[in-house]
Amino acid sequence: MTSRTGKKAAAVAAVAGCLLWAAGCGEPTHEGAELPTLSVSHWTDATELFMEHPPLVAGSTVRMAVHLTTLNDFSPLDEGRPSIELRGPDGRVTTLPGSDPLRPGAF
């Protein structure tokens, strides 16, 4: 390989490398990206709440896993129907009704 051919190959490789690098610097696409799972733990004197859910996005539907346990004997709650209240900055409250237990302690 001549010196001129080697320089041309090196220049092509450098340009290709820069193009590949630049292509990776754009905004990431979020199509099909998996959202993180968020969790909440809260205790009262009588119960423990553990809840998992995806991020809440206005206008979209989410499914939450809610686990409720009594603290006096650490048994799961197996009756009732929980609800979640969201209070906006304007003080308006939105109530989301829960479901019957899927299994003891899991709503």
N, C-alpha and C positions, 0 to 999 in steps of 0.2 A: 504494500500500500504506500502510495506516495505521500509526501508531506501535505500536499494540497488536498488529497482525498481524505486524509486523517483529520485535517482541520474542518473540512466540510461535514464529515460524520460527527465530529464533536459539536459543531454548531447546530446540526439537526437534533442531536440528542439533548442539547441544552434548551433549545426551543420547545421540544416535546416535553421535557421535564417542567419547564415553566408553564406550559399550557395545562398539564396535569395538575400542577400545584394550584394554578388559578381556578381550575374547575372545582377543586375541593374547598375553595374559600367562599363560595356563595352561601346564601341563606339555606339552612337545612330544610328539607321537605318534611312536613309533618303528616303527610298522607299515610295512613296505616300505622303511624307511630302509636305505640302502646302508652297510655297514660299511667302515671304512677298510682299506686293504691295508697290512700291516706288512712290513718287510723286515729281513733279517739278513745281515751280511757277516762272514766269519770267515776268517782266514788261518792256515795252519801254514807250516812251512819248505818244504813240498812242494805244498800245494794251496790253492785259494781256494774258499770256499763262498759262494754268494749264494742266498738263499731268500726267497720272497714267500709270504704267507699272510694270511687274515683273522684277526681276534682269535680266540683259542681260548676256547670256551665249554663248560663241563662238560656232557656228555651230547649234544653235537652233533658232526656230522661235518664235517671241513674237508678241502680239497684244497690241498696245498702245491706250489709250483713250486720245485724244487731244482736249482741249476746248480752243477756241480763242474768245476774247471779245474786242470790241473797247471801249476805255476809255472815249471818248467824250460824248457818250450817253449810255454806258454800254450795247450795243446791241451785240448779237452774230454775228460773221462773218458767212455768209451763202453762200459764193462762194469762188472759188479758190481751190487749192489743196496744203496742206503743205508738206514739206519734212524735214527730219531730217538728219543732217550731223554729222558724228562721225569722229573725228580726232585722229589718233593713235599717240603714242610717236614718231614714225618715220616721222610724218607729213602727212602721207597718209590719204586721206579723203574717207570715205564710205558714200554714200548718199542713204537714205531709202525713197522711194516715199510714200506719204500718199494717202489717198482715198478721194473721193468726200465726202461732208458732209453727215452724216447719218441723222442729223437733224441740225437746225441752231446752229452754233458754235461748233458742235461735229464732229470730223473727225476720 
